Amino acid sequence: MNANRIINMIVRQVMRRLVTRGVDKGFDLADRVTRKPGETHSAPSDPEGKRRMAESAGRQRQNMKQAQQLTRQMRRFMKF
């Protein structure tokens, strides 16, 4: 490897990290600006909220499995 490739590799890594940090900071700022007073982050810390999120995730998994089964059945009967 020559020096030019090594320098390019290092510059790309540094730029990727800087851009990622900038995007994260921008999203955090947008979240703070759009959040209503007294509102907290979307992740609930109370056990009831966690339980509801787990149930919702279970329903989503079940719906996704049903959609996949339906897609498989449709592919079997519909041949293009």
C-alpha angles and dihedrals in degrees: 000000000000126000093256093060092047092050091047090050092051093046091051092051093049093046092049091053093047093049092047091051091047093051091048091050090048092053091047090051092048089049092052093047096049097041115105119235112276092017118126133203118297094250107090118223097194119092093237092056092048090050091051091049091051091050090049091051090050091052091048091052090049092049091048092052090050091050091050091050091049091049091051091050092048091050090051094054100033112065118179 
